[in-house]
Amino acid sequence: MATGAADVAFFGHPRGLSTLFFTEMWERFSYYGMRALLILFMVAPVEDGGLGFDTVRAAAIYGLYTSMVYVTTLPGGWVADHLIGAQRAVLYGGVLIAAGHFSMAVPKLATFYTGLFLIVIGTGLLKGNVSVIVGRLYGTADPRRDAAYSIFYMGINVGSFLAPLVCGYLGQRVDWHAGFAAAGFGMTLGLVQYVRGQRHLGDAGLRPAVTTPSETARDRRIVTTTLAATVAIVVMVGLAHVSGLLPLTATLVADIAGYLLLALTLGFFAWLYVFSTGWTPGERKRLYVIGLLFLGAMLFWSEFEQAGSTLNLFADRNTDNAIAGWEFPSSWYQSTNALFIISFAPVYAWLWVRLARRGIEPSSTAKFGIGLVLVGAGFAILVVPALIADGGARVSPLWLTVAYLLHTWGELALSPVGLSAMSKLAPARIAGLVMGVWFLASSGGNYIGGRMAAFYEAMPISTLFGAVAAFGIAVGVVFLLLARPVGRIERNPVGA
């Protein structure tokens, strides 16, 4: 239930929005603070406090972790809707996230893996559900809803901007585990203010959507069965590993997860296009557009999310991280994206409105094409400094800064329109499912982007960046060529 239009305590919005704003800000602080250090910590020599992993193993773990935090939003949303409600899901998720970061603050390999697991599960409970509560603070006809999500999105970027500056400095200049602990303290601060301000949320997301005793009993049986099966599989795999029948490595686990993610994605679209019946001709056309945009988003994120993998390694190993003789941690580049978003998001919002008034606003497909070309151009910019780095020299920090600027412009062209396009194109009877599966695009992109770091030492850096650039630009051009015919379906989704 909405809190009511009379509540204007937070910049004209319900007081509960401030609670959610700071919860998400601190959650993103913890996530991006740890992410800025993750691959650097794994490849750092043991004598320097790192794990001493090679880039192949580190890339596998990084790609697996960043993809799973998005996949778990699907079961996290189900648990909230069917069992505990969104408010408790956010609370429990935050506790697990904080516990995960503090676990990583302990210098043991077992606590490192335990911490990653806890953060994945906690993010699955918190990330999607905190956004759900934002919408439930408002009535269906409340005109403040869109502005509320803009304010909420600003909290995400404030946290993303501050995190690498604080956690990155502590991790790289003091101790790796101090950086992980700082991420845990950030999430703890978010939890404290969430609990103190929870009363301002009213009953928005307080209860699960499924409330009848029979439905609740059924859902509990589903959870119990799923957990029992999961534990049984884990125990059997563990015994097989210990006995030598199934020797597990981080790379093998990541490979298996990648195949499962691919199977899940292909299975969904196979059901959508082949096995599901009853679609009208117009609906089927829109489903094909959904598939095209899904593919474009996944490929975009596969390049964009190399910020934490290949580009993070390039910043640390091949960039002269100094300004006027003052050296700064390489992880600080991770703050540039959030800073550029805060700076340019209003410009993009003004630009799309201006073009729409003139009747020339690009379609979603065209915007996706622009985004892909820009993210590819960011890597193209880096080919020249990569050639210099291949020779052993360190390059100016301006190269990476310009690359991140182009990537941010690409994100602003693509990311905000994705969910909007899904809500407009998805047939009503599967709208919720399509919105949930949309997270798989981010998950798949993060997985590919993380695994790309495995090639960092296997080929010249210039070759790697050149291939990524050419692929992004080529796919972007294809989307631009498809923009006109696909745009007709986007503009008339009902009668298509």
Secondary structure per residue as TSV (DSSP state, phi and psi in degrees):
chain	resnum	aa	ss	phi	psi
A	1	M	-	360.0	141.2
A	2	A	-	-71.1	153.6
A	3	T	-	-77.8	-15.3
A	4	G	-	107.3	148.4
A	5	A	T	-70.9	-16.0
A	6	A	T	-73.4	-19.3
A	7	D	-	-82.8	106.4
A	8	V	-	-129.2	31.3
A	9	A	T	-72.9	-21.6
A	10	F	B	-116.1	88.8
A	11	F	T	51.4	44.8
A	12	G	T	82.5	6.2
A	13	H	B	-120.7	166.2
A	14	P	-	-56.9	145.5
A	15	R	H	-58.5	-30.3
A	16	G	H	-61.4	-24.8
A	17	L	H	-64.1	-34.9
A	18	S	H	-65.2	-37.7
A	19	T	H	-60.5	-46.5
A	20	L	H	-71.9	-34.8
A	21	F	H	-56.9	-50.8
A	22	F	H	-76.5	-28.4
A	23	T	H	-62.2	-48.2
A	24	E	H	-70.5	-34.5
A	25	M	H	-60.6	-46.5
A	26	W	H	-73.6	-31.5
A	27	E	H	-65.7	-43.3
A	28	R	H	-68.5	-33.3
A	29	F	H	-58.4	-46.8
A	30	S	H	-67.0	-41.2
A	31	Y	H	-67.9	-51.8
A	32	Y	H	-74.9	-25.8
A	33	G	H	-64.6	-45.7
A	34	M	H	-70.4	-40.6
A	35	R	H	-62.7	-34.4
A	36	A	H	-63.5	-25.9
A	37	L	H	-99.8	-19.1
A	38	L	H	-56.6	-59.0
A	39	I	H	-71.3	-31.4
A	40	L	H	-64.9	-40.3
A	41	F	H	-65.6	-40.4
A	42	M	H	-67.6	-36.0
A	43	V	H	-91.8	-8.6
A	44	A	S	-65.6	142.6
A	45	P	-	-59.7	151.8
A	46	V	G	-61.0	-37.6
A	47	E	G	-67.1	-17.5
A	48	D	G	-98.4	10.6
A	49	G	T	92.5	-0.3
A	50	G	S	-88.3	-170.6
A	51	L	-	-93.5	-16.2
A	52	G	-	71.2	24.6
A	53	F	-	-75.0	151.2
A	54	D	-	-77.4	166.6
A	55	T	H	-66.2	-28.5
A	56	V	H	-64.8	-48.0
A	57	R	H	-66.8	-43.7
A	58	A	H	-62.9	-40.8
A	59	A	H	-64.5	-38.2
A	60	A	H	-63.1	-46.0
A	61	I	H	-66.7	-44.0
A	62	Y	H	-62.1	-47.0
A	63	G	H	-63.3	-40.5
A	64	L	H	-63.4	-45.8
A	65	Y	H	-63.1	-51.9
A	66	T	H	-67.3	-26.8
A	67	S	H	-77.3	-37.9
A	68	M	H	-68.6	-28.5
A	69	V	H	-65.4	-23.0
A	70	Y	H	-89.5	-37.6
A	71	V	H	-61.0	-39.1
A	72	T	T	-72.6	-9.2
A	73	T	H	-65.8	-24.2
A	74	L	H	-69.6	-56.4
A	75	P	H	-65.7	-29.2
A	76	G	H	-63.1	-39.7
A	77	G	H	-68.2	-37.6
A	78	W	H	-64.3	-44.3
A	79	V	H	-60.3	-42.1
A	80	A	I	-65.5	-44.9
A	81	D	I	-67.9	-33.0
A	82	H	I	-106.1	-21.2
A	83	L	I	-127.7	-49.3
A	84	I	I	-122.4	-9.6
A	85	G	-	83.6	155.9
A	86	A	H	-68.7	-36.6
A	87	Q	H	-62.5	-46.7
A	88	R	H	-69.6	-32.9
A	89	A	H	-61.3	-41.9
A	90	V	H	-63.5	-43.6
A	91	L	H	-62.7	-51.2
A	92	Y	H	-63.0	-39.2
A	93	G	H	-62.7	-43.4
A	94	G	H	-62.4	-39.2
A	95	V	H	-62.4	-44.5
A	96	L	H	-65.0	-40.2
A	97	I	H	-62.6	-48.1
A	98	A	H	-59.9	-44.1
A	99	A	H	-61.2	-37.2
A	100	G	H	-65.1	-43.6
A	101	H	H	-65.9	-42.3
A	102	F	H	-66.3	-32.0
A	103	S	H	-63.3	-40.6
A	104	M	H	-70.1	-17.3
A	105	A	T	-73.8	-13.2
A	106	V	S	-89.1	123.9
A	107	P	S	-76.8	65.9
A	108	K	-	-135.1	145.1
A	109	L	H	-64.6	-38.8
A	110	A	H	-63.6	-40.8
A	111	T	H	-72.0	-27.3
A	112	F	H	-63.7	-50.6
A	113	Y	H	-66.7	-38.5
A	114	T	H	-60.8	-42.1
A	115	G	H	-62.0	-44.5
A	116	L	H	-60.2	-42.6
A	117	F	H	-62.1	-45.9
A	118	L	H	-63.6	-39.6
A	119	I	H	-66.3	-39.2
A	120	V	H	-61.1	-49.3
A	121	I	H	-65.1	-42.8
A	122	G	H	-64.6	-41.7
A	123	T	H	-64.6	-36.9
A	124	G	H	-60.0	-36.4
A	125	L	H	-77.2	-36.2
A	126	L	H	-89.2	-46.9
A	127	K	H	-57.2	-53.9
A	128	G	H	-74.6	-35.6
A	129	N	H	-73.4	-31.6
A	130	V	H	-66.3	-33.3
A	131	S	H	-69.0	-35.4
A	132	V	H	-62.1	-42.8
A	133	I	H	-63.4	-36.5
A	134	V	H	-54.1	-49.0
A	135	G	H	-64.1	-32.9
A	136	R	H	-79.2	-5.0
A	137	L	T	-73.4	-12.8
A	138	Y	S	-121.6	150.8
A	139	G	-	-71.8	162.2
A	140	T	T	-62.3	-27.6
A	141	A	T	-101.8	8.4
A	142	D	-	-72.4	119.8
A	143	P	T	-72.5	-7.2
A	144	R	T	-83.1	-6.9
A	145	R	H	-60.1	-48.7
A	146	D	H	-63.4	-40.9
A	147	A	H	-64.3	-33.5
A	148	A	H	-62.0	-41.7
A	149	Y	H	-69.4	-28.8
A	150	S	H	-67.1	-43.0
A	151	I	H	-63.4	-44.6
A	152	F	H	-60.6	-41.5
A	153	Y	H	-63.9	-31.6
A	154	M	H	-65.4	-36.0
A	155	G	H	-61.5	-39.0
A	156	I	H	-58.2	-44.8
A	157	N	H	-77.3	-29.4
A	158	V	H	-63.2	-46.5
A	159	G	H	-62.8	-40.8
A	160	S	H	-66.4	-32.3
A	161	F	H	-73.1	-44.3
A	162	L	H	-74.0	-32.3
A	163	A	H	-57.6	-54.3
A	164	P	I	-63.8	-30.8
A	165	L	I	-64.3	-42.5
A	166	V	I	-83.7	-59.4
A	167	C	I	-66.4	-38.0
A	168	G	I	-63.7	-43.5
A	169	Y	H	-62.9	-48.9
A	170	L	I	-62.0	-42.6
A	171	G	I	-66.8	-42.7
A	172	Q	I	-91.7	-22.9
A	173	R	I	-105.2	-25.1
A	174	V	I	-110.0	-69.1
A	175	D	-	-164.3	138.3
A	176	W	H	-51.7	-44.3
A	177	H	H	-73.5	-22.8
A	178	A	H	-66.4	-36.7
A	179	G	H	-64.6	-42.9
A	180	F	H	-65.3	-38.6
A	181	A	H	-64.7	-37.8
A	182	A	H	-61.7	-38.2
A	183	A	H	-62.5	-39.5
A	184	G	H	-65.6	-40.8
A	185	F	H	-64.4	-36.8
A	186	G	H	-60.7	-46.8
A	187	M	H	-65.2	-34.7
A	188	T	H	-63.9	-42.1
A	189	L	H	-60.6	-40.8
A	190	G	H	-62.2	-39.0
A	191	L	H	-66.7	-42.5
A	192	V	H	-59.6	-48.8
A	193	Q	H	-70.6	-28.6
A	194	Y	H	-65.8	-46.1
A	195	V	H	-64.9	-42.0
A	196	R	H	-66.7	-32.9
A	197	G	H	-101.1	5.0
A	198	Q	G	-62.5	-28.1
A	199	R	G	-63.5	-24.6
A	200	H	G	-76.7	-9.2
A	201	L	G	-82.3	-14.5
A	202	G	T	61.6	-136.6
A	203	D	T	-101.9	18.2
A	204	A	T	-68.1	110.7
A	205	G	T	72.3	15.5
A	206	L	-	-73.5	-36.6
A	207	R	S	-118.3	153.0
A	208	P	-	-65.6	154.0
A	209	A	S	-70.4	-30.0
A	210	V	-	-93.9	116.4
A	211	T	-	-125.8	-11.3
A	212	T	S	-72.1	145.1
A	213	P	H	-56.3	-40.3
A	214	S	H	-67.2	-40.2
A	215	E	H	-68.0	-40.5
A	216	T	H	-63.1	-43.8
A	217	A	H	-61.9	-41.3
A	218	R	H	-61.9	-44.7
A	219	D	H	-66.5	-35.9
A	220	R	H	-65.9	-35.9
A	221	R	H	-65.2	-39.2
A	222	I	H	-61.4	-46.0
A	223	V	H	-64.8	-44.5
A	224	T	H	-61.0	-45.2
A	225	T	H	-64.4	-43.0
A	226	T	H	-63.3	-45.2
A	227	L	H	-64.1	-42.5
A	228	A	H	-62.5	-43.5
A	229	A	H	-64.8	-40.5
A	230	T	H	-63.6	-46.2
A	231	V	H	-61.4	-41.9
A	232	A	H	-61.8	-43.0
A	233	I	H	-64.4	-44.6
A	234	V	H	-61.3	-43.3
A	235	V	H	-63.7	-45.2
A	236	M	H	-63.9	-42.7
A	237	V	H	-65.0	-40.7
A	238	G	H	-62.0	-43.4
A	239	L	H	-65.0	-39.3
A	240	A	H	-65.7	-35.8
A	241	H	H	-67.9	-46.2
A	242	V	H	-63.6	-37.7
A	243	S	H	-78.1	-10.3
A	244	G	T	90.7	-1.0
A	245	L	S	-72.6	-29.4
A	246	L	S	-138.1	78.7
A	247	P	-	-67.0	118.7
A	248	L	-	-99.0	142.3
A	249	T	-	-129.7	162.7
A	250	A	H	-60.3	-37.8
A	251	T	H	-66.4	-40.5
A	252	L	H	-65.4	-43.7
A	253	V	H	-61.3	-43.3
A	254	A	H	-64.6	-38.3
A	255	D	H	-61.8	-45.4
A	256	I	H	-62.3	-43.3
A	257	A	H	-62.2	-37.9
A	258	G	H	-64.4	-41.4
A	259	Y	H	-64.3	-40.3
A	260	L	H	-66.1	-39.7
A	261	L	H	-64.1	-42.0
A	262	L	H	-63.9	-43.2
A	263	A	H	-63.7	-39.4
A	264	L	H	-63.1	-44.3
A	265	T	H	-66.6	-48.6
A	266	L	H	-64.4	-36.6
A	267	G	H	-63.4	-41.3
A	268	F	H	-63.4	-48.0
A	269	F	H	-73.1	-28.4
A	270	A	H	-64.9	-44.0
A	271	W	I	-61.1	-40.2
A	272	L	I	-66.6	-42.9
A	273	Y	I	-96.2	-30.5
A	274	V	I	-106.5	-51.0
A	275	F	I	-93.2	-23.5
A	276	S	-	-82.7	135.4
A	277	T	-	-117.4	171.1
A	278	G	-	92.8	3.3
A	279	W	-	-75.2	140.9
A	280	T	-	-77.4	161.3
A	281	P	H	-54.9	-39.4
A	282	G	H	-65.2	-42.8
A	283	E	H	-63.1	-40.8
A	284	R	H	-63.7	-39.0
A	285	K	H	-61.1	-42.6
A	286	R	H	-65.8	-34.2
A	287	L	H	-64.8	-35.7
A	288	Y	H	-66.7	-36.6
A	289	V	H	-65.2	-41.2
A	290	I	H	-58.2	-45.1
A	291	G	H	-61.9	-40.4
A	292	L	H	-64.2	-45.9
A	293	L	H	-66.7	-36.9
A	294	F	H	-58.6	-47.4
A	295	L	H	-62.4	-43.8
A	296	G	H	-61.6	-42.2
A	297	A	H	-65.1	-43.5
A	298	M	H	-62.2	-42.9
A	299	L	H	-67.9	-36.7
A	300	F	H	-61.4	-50.3
A	301	W	H	-66.5	-26.2
A	302	S	H	-65.1	-26.6
A	303	E	H	-93.1	-45.4
A	304	F	H	-60.0	-42.9
A	305	E	G	-77.4	4.6
A	306	Q	G	-73.6	-0.5
A	307	A	G	-55.5	-37.8
A	308	G	G	-91.4	-4.3
A	309	S	T	-118.4	-91.7
A	310	T	H	-62.8	-42.4
A	311	L	H	-70.9	-31.4
A	312	N	H	-65.9	-40.9
A	313	L	H	-66.0	-40.1
A	314	F	H	-63.3	-40.0
A	315	A	H	-63.5	-39.7
A	316	D	H	-78.9	-38.0
A	317	R	H	-100.1	-26.4
A	318	N	H	-125.8	3.4
A	319	T	B	-114.2	140.6
A	320	D	-	-83.7	94.3
A	321	N	-	-85.1	69.7
A	322	A	E	-148.3	144.1
A	323	I	E	-129.3	119.1
A	324	A	T	53.3	39.3
A	325	G	T	84.5	-6.6
A	326	W	E	-95.9	121.7
A	327	E	E	-90.2	139.2
A	328	F	-	-125.6	156.1
A	329	P	-	-63.9	142.3
A	330	S	G	-63.7	-25.3
A	331	S	G	-67.9	-14.4
A	332	W	G	-67.0	-20.6
A	333	Y	G	-60.6	-24.0
A	334	Q	G	-66.2	-14.4
A	335	S	G	-84.3	-15.9
A	336	T	H	-65.8	-36.5
A	337	N	H	-60.1	-47.8
A	338	A	H	-63.7	-40.3
A	339	L	H	-62.6	-42.9
A	340	F	H	-68.3	-35.5
A	341	I	H	-63.6	-46.8
A	342	I	H	-59.3	-35.6
A	343	S	H	-77.0	-38.1
A	344	F	H	-107.4	-12.4
A	345	A	H	-57.1	-44.5
A	346	P	H	-61.9	-33.1
A	347	V	H	-65.9	-43.8
A	348	Y	H	-65.6	-41.6
A	349	A	H	-59.9	-43.3
A	350	W	H	-64.9	-41.4
A	351	L	H	-63.3	-45.7
A	352	W	H	-64.7	-39.8
A	353	V	H	-64.6	-42.7
A	354	R	H	-60.8	-45.4
A	355	L	H	-68.5	-35.7
A	356	A	H	-63.7	-40.1
A	357	R	H	-63.2	-28.0
A	358	R	T	-91.0	-1.7
A	359	G	T	75.8	22.3
A	360	I	-	-127.6	21.3
A	361	E	-	-65.3	133.3
A	362	P	-	-62.8	150.4
A	363	S	-	-71.6	170.5
A	364	S	H	-59.4	-40.8
A	365	T	H	-62.3	-41.1
A	366	A	H	-65.7	-40.2
A	367	K	H	-64.5	-38.5
A	368	F	H	-61.9	-41.6
A	369	G	H	-61.5	-42.8
A	370	I	H	-61.5	-44.6
A	371	G	H	-61.4	-42.5
A	372	L	H	-67.4	-40.5
A	373	V	H	-62.8	-40.7
A	374	L	H	-68.8	-40.5
A	375	V	H	-68.3	-35.5
A	376	G	H	-66.6	-39.0
A	377	A	H	-63.8	-32.1
A	378	G	H	-60.9	-39.9
A	379	F	H	-74.0	-34.0
A	380	A	H	-61.6	-38.8
A	381	I	H	-58.1	-32.7
A	382	L	T	-83.7	-5.9
A	383	V	H	-63.9	-42.5
A	384	V	H	-62.8	-53.5
A	385	P	H	-63.2	-28.4
A	386	A	H	-66.3	-37.2
A	387	L	H	-61.8	-39.6
A	388	I	H	-66.3	-42.2
A	389	A	H	-66.7	-32.7
A	390	D	H	-59.5	-27.4
A	391	G	T	-84.9	-1.2
A	392	G	T	103.3	-4.4
A	393	A	-	-89.7	156.2
A	394	R	-	-94.7	145.1
A	395	V	B	-109.7	167.5
A	396	S	-	-64.9	145.0
A	397	P	H	-66.9	-15.2
A	398	L	H	-64.1	-30.4
A	399	W	H	-60.4	-51.0
A	400	L	H	-65.3	-36.8
A	401	T	H	-61.5	-44.3
A	402	V	H	-65.6	-40.1
A	403	A	H	-61.0	-44.4
A	404	Y	H	-67.1	-31.8
A	405	L	H	-64.1	-46.1
A	406	L	H	-63.8	-39.2
A	407	H	H	-63.8	-39.7
A	408	T	H	-66.6	-41.9
A	409	W	H	-60.0	-39.1
A	410	G	H	-64.6	-42.4
A	411	E	H	-60.8	-43.3
A	412	L	H	-66.8	-27.1
A	413	A	H	-77.3	-29.0
A	414	L	H	-107.3	-50.1
A	415	S	H	-62.3	-48.2
A	416	P	H	-63.5	-24.1
A	417	V	H	-88.9	-13.4
A	418	G	H	-62.5	-55.6
A	419	L	H	-65.1	-36.5
A	420	S	H	-61.8	-43.4
A	421	A	H	-64.8	-38.9
A	422	M	H	-62.8	-45.2
A	423	S	H	-64.8	-29.4
A	424	K	H	-82.4	-34.8
A	425	L	H	-92.6	-27.8
A	426	A	S	-66.9	130.5
A	427	P	-	-55.9	143.6
A	428	A	G	-55.7	-37.9
A	429	R	G	-74.0	-10.3
A	430	I	G	-128.9	22.2
A	431	A	H	-60.7	-44.9
A	432	G	H	-64.3	-40.4
A	433	L	H	-64.4	-43.4
A	434	V	H	-63.8	-40.9
A	435	M	H	-64.0	-38.4
A	436	G	H	-67.7	-43.9
A	437	V	H	-67.2	-22.6
A	438	W	H	-55.9	-31.2
A	439	F	H	-63.0	-23.8
A	440	L	H	-64.0	-27.5
A	441	A	H	-63.8	-44.0
A	442	S	H	-65.7	-40.6
A	443	S	H	-63.3	-48.4
A	444	G	H	-62.6	-41.6
A	445	G	H	-63.5	-42.8
A	446	N	H	-63.2	-38.8
A	447	Y	H	-62.5	-48.9
A	448	I	H	-65.0	-44.2
A	449	G	H	-61.2	-38.0
A	450	G	H	-68.2	-43.7
A	451	R	H	-67.7	-21.1
A	452	M	G	-61.5	-24.8
A	453	A	G	-63.8	-19.6
A	454	A	G	-62.9	-22.3
A	455	F	G	-89.9	-2.3
A	456	Y	T	-62.6	-36.4
A	457	E	T	-101.8	-3.9
A	458	A	T	-90.1	-13.0
A	459	M	S	-151.5	164.8
A	460	P	-	-58.4	142.1
A	461	I	H	-60.9	-38.2
A	462	S	H	-62.9	-37.2
A	463	T	H	-66.4	-43.6
A	464	L	H	-60.8	-52.0
A	465	F	H	-65.3	-36.7
A	466	G	H	-64.8	-41.1
A	467	A	H	-65.9	-42.8
A	468	V	H	-63.3	-42.5
A	469	A	H	-62.1	-47.8
A	470	A	H	-62.0	-40.0
A	471	F	H	-65.1	-48.4
A	472	G	H	-60.6	-45.4
A	473	I	H	-66.1	-42.1
A	474	A	H	-62.5	-45.3
A	475	V	H	-65.0	-38.3
A	476	G	H	-61.9	-41.1
A	477	V	H	-63.6	-40.0
A	478	V	H	-60.1	-43.3
A	479	F	H	-63.8	-38.6
A	480	L	H	-65.8	-36.7
A	481	L	H	-68.9	-30.4
A	482	L	H	-85.0	-6.8
A	483	A	H	-60.9	-39.4
A	484	R	H	-68.8	-53.1
A	485	P	H	-66.5	-39.3
A	486	V	H	-70.4	-33.7
A	487	G	H	-60.3	-30.2
A	488	R	H	-64.5	-36.8
A	489	I	H	-70.8	-39.4
A	490	E	H	-63.2	-40.8
A	491	R	H	-72.5	-22.3
A	492	N	-	-132.6	65.4
A	493	P	T	-66.3	-27.3
A	494	V	T	-77.9	-43.2
A	495	G	T	-95.6	5.0
A	496	A	-	-62.5	360.0
